[in-house]
Amino acid sequence: MSLPTQPRGRPRTGARVAAVQALFQAEASGDSPETVLDQFIRHRLGQMPGQGGFEDGRVPEADVALFAGIVRRAATRSDDLDAIITAHLAEAWPLAKLDPVLRALLRAATAELRDGREPPAKVIIREYLDIAHGFFTAKEPRFAAGVLDALARSLRPGDFPA
């Protein structure tokens, strides 16, 4: 899995990137989300002397509380989140058919959209689209944009005045 570039000084973006990576890793490895959370907090988040930065698989600047909250919400409510996401996918594109990184991204974003009121839905969409553009170069970011917009409008209709 290649890593997107991240501008310095964006700890909330770093938390979201790390959450997508952690959810992907938990699914790919079969490790529990709590195990992966612990691994990330110990070994991949923050600056460590002599260690590489974002390019080397680390997330030097990440809001750890936001990161942990996203991963825990996505993990503990995975069946509900998957049902919400599935309701916004075309029948020809079931969740299981999606790229696993894209699945992790949609789960993280849906957890944030469903369980909070801040930041505004448009901010969450923009953040996760930036992340999608970092991981993908093909059609996936456009696909993610459509799904995230539909999810946000159904989960937070008040953020989209008529």
RAQUIVEN-V755602 format. One record per residue. N is the residue number from 1. RES is the residue in one small letter. OMEGA is omega in degrees with one decimal (999 if undefined). BURIAL is 1 if it has 24 or more other C-alpha atoms within 12 Angstrom, else 0. Layout:
BEGIN
N&RES&OMEGA&BURIAL + N&RES&OMEGA&BURIAL
END
This chain:
BEGIN
1&m&177.6&0 + 2&s&-176.0&0 + 3&l&176.9&1 + 4&p&173.9&1 + 5&t&-177.4&1 + 6&q&174.5&1 + 7&p&178.1&0 + 8&r&173.0&0 + 9&g&178.4&0 + 10&r&-175.6&0 + 11&p&178.6&1 + 12&r&175.4&1 + 13&t&177.5&1 + 14&g&178.2&1 + 15&a&-178.9&1 + 16&r&176.4&1 + 17&v&-179.6&1 + 18&a&178.9&1 + 19&a&177.6&1 + 20&v&179.2&1 + 21&q&-178.2&1 + 22&a&178.4&1 + 23&l&175.0&1 + 24&f&-177.9&1 + 25&q&-180.0&1 + 26&a&179.5&1 + 27&e&-176.1&1 + 28&a&-175.4&0 + 29&s&-174.6&0 + 30&g&176.9&0 + 31&d&177.8&0 + 32&s&177.0&0 + 33&p&178.7&1 + 34&e&177.1&1 + 35&t&179.9&0 + 36&v&176.0&1 + 37&l&-179.6&1 + 38&d&179.3&0 + 39&q&-179.0&0 + 40&f&-177.5&1 + 41&i&-179.0&1 + 42&r&-166.2&0 + 43&h&-172.9&0 + 44&r&-179.4&1 + 45&l&177.0&1 + 46&g&-179.7&1 + 47&q&173.8&0 + 48&m&179.4&0 + 49&p&177.4&0 + 50&g&-179.2&0 + 51&q&177.3&0 + 52&g&180.0&0 + 53&g&-175.6&1 + 54&f&-178.3&1 + 55&e&-178.4&0 + 56&d&176.4&0 + 57&g&177.5&1 + 58&r&173.3&1 + 59&v&-172.3&1 + 60&p&-179.9&1 + 61&e&179.9&1 + 62&a&173.7&1 + 63&d&-172.5&1 + 64&v&179.8&1 + 65&a&177.5&0 + 66&l&177.8&1 + 67&f&-178.0&1 + 68&a&179.5&1 + 69&g&179.6&1 + 70&i&-177.6&1 + 71&v&-179.2&1 + 72&r&179.0&1 + 73&r&-179.7&1 + 74&a&-178.3&1 + 75&a&-175.5&1 + 76&t&-179.6&0 + 77&r&-172.6&0 + 78&s&-179.6&1 + 79&d&178.0&0 + 80&d&-179.4&0 + 81&l&178.8&1 + 82&d&177.9&1 + 83&a&178.0&0 + 84&i&-179.8&1 + 85&i&-178.5&1 + 86&t&179.4&1 + 87&a&-178.6&0 + 88&h&178.5&1 + 89&l&174.0&1 + 90&a&-178.8&0 + 91&e&-179.7&0 + 92&a&-179.1&0 + 93&w&177.2&0 + 94&p&-177.4&0 + 95&l&-178.2&1 + 96&a&-178.6&0 + 97&k&-177.7&0 + 98&l&172.8&0 + 99&d&-176.8&1 + 100&p&176.4&1 + 101&v&177.5&1 + 102&l&176.6&1 + 103&r&179.9&1 + 104&a&178.7&1 + 105&l&-179.8&1 + 106&l&178.4&1 + 107&r&179.6&1 + 108&a&-179.0&1 + 109&a&-179.9&1 + 110&t&176.9&1 + 111&a&178.9&1 + 112&e&-178.3&1 + 113&l&-175.4&1 + 114&r&-167.9&1 + 115&d&-178.6&1 + 116&g&175.9&0 + 117&r&178.9&0 + 118&e&-7.6&0 + 119&p&178.7&0 + 120&p&-177.5&0 + 121&a&-178.4&1 + 122&k&177.0&1 + 123&v&179.0&0 + 124&i&178.7&1 + 125&i&-178.3&1 + 126&r&179.9&1 + 127&e&-177.5&1 + 128&y&174.2&1 + 129&l&174.2&1 + 130&d&178.6&1 + 131&i&179.0&1 + 132&a&178.7&1 + 133&h&176.8&1 + 134&g&-178.3&1 + 135&f&-172.2&1 + 136&f&175.7&1 + 137&t&-176.1&0 + 138&a&-174.4&0 + 139&k&-173.6&0 + 140&e&179.2&1 + 141&p&178.3&1 + 142&r&176.2&0 + 143&f&179.6&1 + 144&a&-179.8&1 + 145&a&-179.7&1 + 146&g&-179.0&0 + 147&v&-179.4&1 + 148&l&177.9&1 + 149&d&179.6&1 + 150&a&178.2&1 + 151&l&-177.8&1 + 152&a&-179.3&1 + 153&r&179.1&1 + 154&s&-177.6&0 + 155&l&-178.5&1 + 156&r&-176.9&1 + 157&p&179.6&0 + 158&g&178.1&0 + 159&d&-177.6&0 + 160&f&-178.8&0 + 161&p&-176.3&0 + 162&a&999&0
END
